Amino acid sequence: MAERYYEAKNYNESVSLYEEIISIKPDCVEALYMLGKSYGRLAQNSSWLKAINYAKKTRKAFEKAYSLNPDSEEIKRDLVEFYLEAPRFLGGSNKKAQILMAK
């Protein structure tokens, strides 16, 4: 259901369901990854102040998903993209992106 909300661009609902899944199963890589993507979409479509909070949550979800599954090229790609695009105060870093790309 969370994936359907995401695909329907109802990101608030997808966030709610993915957070519920993670509360039950904290190490669910797919839910963490999709939670990060949902937060990322909310960040893109929000005011600047809200976007800051969503961007931080995006980074945390992507980093946790990657730490649980470092072999996922999809998670790695999106985390690298975040590092390259986000400002430094939100966790963006060209150095982090380069290190991750080298793995």
Backbone as numpy.savetxt, mean C-alpha at the origin, in Angstrom:
# Nx Ny Nz CAx CAy CAz Cx Cy Cz
-15.19 -9.96 -1.54 -16.02 -8.77 -1.54 -15.14 -7.50 -1.54
-14.06 -7.53 -0.76 -13.15 -6.38 -0.70 -12.57 -6.08 -2.08
-12.23 -7.13 -2.81 -11.69 -6.94 -4.16 -12.73 -6.33 -5.09
-13.97 -6.74 -4.92 -15.05 -6.16 -5.75 -15.20 -4.67 -5.48
-15.14 -4.30 -4.19 -15.21 -2.87 -3.86 -14.04 -2.12 -4.48
-12.85 -2.70 -4.42 -11.68 -2.05 -5.01 -11.88 -1.86 -6.51
-12.31 -2.90 -7.18 -12.49 -2.82 -8.63 -13.61 -1.86 -9.01
-14.58 -1.67 -8.12 -15.67 -0.73 -8.36 -15.28 0.70 -7.95
-14.03 0.85 -7.53 -13.48 2.14 -7.10 -14.15 2.67 -5.83
-14.65 1.75 -5.02 -15.22 2.11 -3.73 -14.15 1.80 -2.68
-13.14 2.66 -2.65 -11.95 2.40 -1.86 -12.17 2.46 -0.36
-13.09 3.29 0.10 -13.38 3.32 1.54 -13.91 1.97 2.02
-14.80 1.37 1.25 -15.34 0.06 1.62 -14.27 -1.03 1.52
-13.43 -0.95 0.50 -12.37 -1.97 0.38 -11.40 -1.85 1.55
-11.07 -0.63 1.97 -10.20 -0.44 3.13 -10.83 -1.08 4.36
-12.11 -0.83 4.58 -12.79 -1.39 5.75 -12.71 -2.91 5.77
-12.98 -3.52 4.64 -12.97 -4.99 4.59 -11.55 -5.55 4.70
-10.59 -4.92 4.03 -9.22 -5.42 4.15 -8.70 -5.25 5.58
-9.05 -4.17 6.24 -8.64 -3.99 7.63 -9.27 -5.05 8.52
-10.51 -5.40 8.22 -11.19 -6.47 8.98 -10.48 -7.80 8.77
-10.13 -8.10 7.54 -9.40 -9.35 7.25 -8.08 -9.37 8.01
-7.36 -8.26 8.00 -6.06 -8.19 8.67 -6.20 -8.28 10.18
-7.31 -7.79 10.71 -7.51 -7.92 12.16 -7.68 -9.38 12.56
-8.19 -10.19 11.66 -8.37 -11.62 11.91 -7.11 -12.40 11.56
-6.49 -12.01 10.46 -5.30 -12.70 9.96 -4.23 -11.66 9.62
-3.45 -11.21 10.64 -2.50 -10.10 10.46 -1.42 -10.33 9.41
-1.14 -11.58 9.08 -0.08 -11.87 8.12 -0.61 -12.24 6.73
-1.81 -11.82 6.43 -2.39 -12.10 5.11 -1.78 -11.14 4.09
-0.84 -11.64 3.34 -0.08 -10.81 2.39 -1.00 -10.14 1.38
-1.91 -10.88 0.80 -2.79 -10.32 -0.22 -3.65 -9.18 0.34
-4.18 -9.37 1.55 -5.00 -8.31 2.16 -4.14 -7.08 2.47
-2.93 -7.28 2.96 -2.04 -6.16 3.25 -1.70 -5.40 1.97
-1.38 -6.13 0.94 -1.03 -5.51 -0.34 -2.21 -4.72 -0.90
-3.39 -5.34 -0.91 -4.56 -4.66 -1.45 -5.00 -3.51 -0.55
-4.76 -3.61 0.75 -5.03 -2.49 1.65 -4.15 -1.31 1.25
-2.88 -1.59 0.98 -1.97 -0.53 0.53 -2.43 0.10 -0.77
-2.87 -0.73 -1.71 -3.36 -0.20 -2.98 -4.61 0.65 -2.77
-5.49 0.20 -1.89 -6.72 0.95 -1.61 -6.39 2.30 -0.98
-5.49 2.29 0.00 -5.06 3.56 0.60 -4.41 4.46 -0.43
-3.64 3.88 -1.32 -3.00 4.66 -2.37 -4.01 5.35 -3.26
-5.06 4.64 -3.61 -6.11 5.25 -4.43 -6.82 6.36 -3.67
-7.07 6.13 -2.38 -7.68 7.19 -1.57 -6.77 8.42 -1.52
-5.47 8.18 -1.40 -4.52 9.30 -1.37 -4.57 10.10 -2.66
-4.67 9.41 -3.77 -4.71 10.07 -5.07 -5.96 10.92 -5.25
-7.03 10.55 -4.56 -8.32 11.20 -4.78 -8.78 12.03 -3.59
-7.85 12.43 -2.74 -8.21 13.17 -1.53 -7.54 14.53 -1.49
-8.00 15.32 -0.53 -7.34 16.59 -0.29 -5.91 16.32 0.18
-5.08 17.32 0.11 -3.67 17.16 0.43 -3.47 16.65 1.85
-4.23 17.18 2.81 -4.06 16.75 4.20 -4.46 15.30 4.41
-5.56 14.89 3.83 -5.97 13.48 3.95 -5.00 12.58 3.21
-4.51 13.05 2.09 -3.59 12.25 1.28 -2.32 11.91 2.05
-1.86 12.79 2.90 -0.66 12.53 3.70 -0.88 11.30 4.58
-2.00 11.25 5.26 -2.31 10.12 6.13 -2.45 8.82 5.33
-3.17 8.90 4.21 -3.34 7.71 3.38 -2.01 7.23 2.80
-1.15 8.14 2.42 0.14 7.76 1.85 0.99 7.03 2.89
0.98 7.50 4.12 1.73 6.81 5.18 1.20 5.40 5.38
-0.11 5.26 5.34 -0.72 3.93 5.51 -0.41 3.03 4.31
-0.34 3.63 3.13 0.03 2.88 1.93 1.42 2.28 2.10
2.37 3.13 2.50 3.76 2.67 2.67 3.83 1.54 3.70
3.20 1.73 4.83 3.25 0.71 5.89 2.68 -0.62 5.43
1.56 -0.57 4.72 0.94 -1.82 4.24 1.83 -2.50 3.20
2.38 -1.72 2.26 3.27 -2.29 1.25 4.53 -2.88 1.88
5.12 -2.16 2.83 6.34 -2.66 3.47 6.08 -3.95 4.24
4.94 -4.02 4.93 4.64 -5.24 5.68 4.38 -6.40 4.72
3.62 -6.14 3.66 3.35 -7.19 2.66 4.66 -7.67 2.05
5.56 -6.74 1.73 6.84 -7.12 1.14 7.69 -7.92 2.13
7.67 -7.52 3.40 8.47 -8.25 4.40 7.97 -9.69 4.56
6.69 -9.90 4.34 6.12 -11.25 4.45 6.30 -12.06 3.17
6.43 -11.37 2.04 6.60 -12.06 0.76 7.56 -11.29 -0.15
8.86 -11.33 0.15 9.83 -10.58 -0.65 10.01 -11.13 -2.07
9.42 -12.28 -2.36 9.54 -12.85 -3.71 8.48 -12.31 -4.67
7.51 -11.55 -4.16 6.45 -11.02 -5.01 6.96 -9.82 -5.81
7.05 -10.01 -7.11 7.48 -8.92 -7.99 6.45 -7.79 -8.03
5.19 -8.13 -7.90 4.12 -7.13 -7.93 4.20 -6.20 -6.71
4.37 -6.80 -5.54 4.49 -5.99 -4.33 5.77 -5.15 -4.39
6.85 -5.77 -4.81 8.13 -5.07 -4.93 8.00 -3.88 -5.89
7.38 -4.09 -7.02 7.21 -3.03 -8.02 6.43 -1.84 -7.44
5.33 -2.14 -6.75 4.53 -1.06 -6.20 5.25 -0.34 -5.06
6.02 -1.07 -4.27 6.77 -0.44 -3.19 7.88 0.45 -3.77
8.55 -0.02 -4.80 9.57 0.80 -5.47 8.93 2.06 -6.03
7.79 1.92 -6.68 7.08 3.07 -7.23 6.72 4.07 -6.13
6.27 3.55 -4.98 5.96 4.44 -3.86 7.20 5.20 -3.44
8.30 4.49 -3.23 9.55 5.13 -2.80 9.99 6.21 -3.78
9.81 5.96 -5.07 10.25 6.92 -6.08 9.33 8.14 -6.18
8.05 7.95 -5.93 7.10 9.04 -6.14 6.78 9.84 -4.89
6.84 9.21 -3.73 6.44 9.90 -2.49 7.53 10.87 -2.04
7.09 11.98 -1.47 8.08 12.89 -0.89 8.80 12.23 0.29
9.96 12.73 0.58 10.79 12.15 1.65 10.06 12.08 3.00
9.30 13.13 3.34 8.64 13.15 4.64 7.53 12.10 4.77
7.16 11.48 3.65 6.18 10.40 3.68 6.84 9.03 3.52
8.15 9.01 3.49 8.86 7.75 3.38 9.43 7.48 2.01
9.28 8.43 1.10 9.87 8.26 -0.22 11.39 8.34 -0.14
12.04 7.59 -1.02 13.50 7.57 -0.99 14.02 6.90 -2.25
14.80 7.64 -3.02 15.44 7.04 -4.19 16.40 5.93 -3.77
17.09 6.13 -2.65 18.04 5.12 -2.17 17.32 3.82 -1.83
16.21 3.91 -1.11 15.44 2.70 -0.77 14.97 2.01 -2.04
14.51 2.81 -3.01 14.04 2.23 -4.28 15.18 1.50 -4.99
16.36 2.10 -5.04 17.51 1.46 -5.71 17.90 0.17 -5.02
17.92 0.17 -3.70 18.28 -1.04 -2.94 17.28 -2.14 -3.24
16.01 -1.79 -3.24 14.97 -2.79 -3.49 15.04 -3.30 -4.93
15.31 -2.43 -5.89 15.41 -2.85 -7.29 16.60 -3.78 -7.49
17.64 -3.64 -6.69 18.83 -4.48 -6.83 18.60 -5.89 -6.32
17.56 -6.08 -5.55 17.29 -7.43 -4.98 16.63 -8.33 -6.00
